[in-house]
Amino acid sequence: MYRKRKRLFFEWPFIIIAAIFLLGYVVMLLWNFIFPAVLHAERITYWQAIGLFVLCRILFFGFRRRHNSKPHMWRGNPQWRQKWMNMSDEERVKFREEWKKRCHTPTQKDE
């Protein structure tokens, strides 16, 4: 198991770099197929496509890493589920009414 983990440690950078180059090629193909015909834009080179891909990655996703260690309460958090299961019917009705008050958006009649 240790050897497999060590091998993956050295393989992942190459896999990531290959994926970036492949996705850059896909971006170039899509750009050159769609934008010149639709918007009369110029064709782009492979390296411009790589730069566009990296720029979009930075602009839309930032530099943060994804953290999936803490589940959200509406995605099956066992604590919330357990609390809900232990509530009586009256407590559930009260809970729903409280959230309706908090999430209520005023309409024309309410003003």
C-alpha positions as CSV (number, residue, x, y, z in Angstrom):
1,M,0.0,0.0,0.0
2,Y,2.9,2.4,0.8
3,R,4.4,1.8,-2.7
4,K,1.1,2.6,-4.4
5,R,0.7,5.8,-2.4
6,K,4.3,6.8,-3.2
7,R,3.7,6.0,-6.9
8,L,0.6,8.1,-7.0
9,F,2.4,10.9,-5.3
10,F,4.8,11.1,-8.2
11,E,2.1,10.5,-10.9
12,W,-0.4,13.1,-9.9
13,P,1.6,16.1,-11.0
14,F,1.9,14.6,-14.5
15,I,-1.7,13.7,-14.6
16,I,-2.7,17.3,-13.6
17,I,-0.4,18.8,-16.1
18,A,-1.7,16.5,-18.9
19,A,-5.3,17.4,-17.9
20,I,-4.5,21.1,-18.1
21,F,-3.0,20.7,-21.6
22,L,-5.9,18.6,-22.8
23,L,-8.5,21.0,-21.4
24,G,-6.6,23.9,-23.1
25,Y,-6.8,22.1,-26.4
26,V,-10.6,21.6,-25.8
27,V,-11.0,25.3,-25.0
28,M,-9.1,26.2,-28.2
29,L,-11.3,23.9,-30.3
30,L,-14.5,25.2,-28.8
31,W,-13.5,28.8,-29.1
32,N,-12.4,28.5,-32.7
33,F,-15.5,26.6,-33.6
34,I,-18.1,28.8,-31.9
35,F,-16.9,32.4,-31.4
36,P,-15.6,33.2,-34.9
37,A,-18.9,32.1,-36.5
38,V,-21.2,33.7,-33.9
39,L,-19.4,36.8,-32.7
40,H,-16.9,37.3,-35.5
41,A,-14.1,37.0,-33.0
42,E,-10.6,36.1,-34.0
43,R,-9.3,32.5,-33.7
44,I,-7.0,31.9,-30.7
45,T,-3.8,29.8,-30.5
46,Y,-3.2,26.9,-28.2
47,W,-1.2,29.0,-25.7
48,Q,-3.9,31.7,-25.6
49,A,-6.4,28.9,-24.9
50,I,-4.3,27.7,-22.0
51,G,-4.1,31.2,-20.6
52,L,-7.9,31.7,-21.0
53,F,-8.5,28.4,-19.2
54,V,-6.2,29.4,-16.3
55,L,-7.7,32.9,-16.2
56,C,-11.3,31.5,-16.0
57,R,-10.2,29.0,-13.3
58,I,-8.8,31.9,-11.2
59,L,-11.8,34.2,-11.8
60,F,-14.6,31.7,-11.2
61,F,-13.1,29.4,-8.6
62,G,-10.3,31.5,-7.0
63,F,-7.3,30.0,-5.2
64,R,-9.3,28.2,-2.5
65,R,-9.3,24.5,-1.9
66,R,-12.5,22.6,-1.6
67,H,-13.3,21.5,2.0
68,N,-15.8,18.6,2.1
69,S,-14.9,17.7,5.7
70,K,-17.9,19.4,7.3
71,P,-21.3,18.5,5.8
72,H,-24.0,21.2,5.6
73,M,-27.0,20.9,7.8
74,W,-29.3,20.2,4.8
75,R,-27.0,17.7,3.2
76,G,-27.7,15.0,5.7
77,N,-25.9,16.2,8.9
78,P,-26.6,13.5,11.5
79,Q,-26.9,16.0,14.3
80,W,-29.7,17.9,12.7
81,R,-31.4,14.7,11.5
82,Q,-31.2,13.3,15.1
83,K,-32.6,16.5,16.6
84,W,-35.5,16.5,14.1
85,M,-36.3,12.9,14.8
86,N,-36.4,13.6,18.5
87,M,-38.8,16.5,18.2
88,S,-42.5,16.0,19.0
89,D,-45.1,17.0,16.5
90,E,-45.8,20.3,18.3
91,E,-42.1,21.2,18.3
92,R,-41.9,20.5,14.6
93,V,-44.9,22.7,13.9
94,K,-43.4,25.5,16.1
95,F,-40.0,25.1,14.3
96,R,-41.6,25.3,10.8
97,E,-43.6,28.4,11.8
98,E,-40.5,30.1,13.2
99,W,-38.6,29.5,9.9
100,K,-41.6,30.7,7.9
101,K,-41.4,34.0,9.9
102,R,-37.6,34.3,9.3
103,C,-37.8,33.5,5.6
104,H,-41.0,35.4,4.8
105,T,-40.7,38.0,2.1
106,P,-43.2,40.9,2.3
107,T,-45.8,41.2,-0.4
108,Q,-47.9,44.2,-1.5
109,K,-50.6,43.2,1.1
110,D,-48.2,43.0,4.0
111,E,-47.0,46.6,3.6
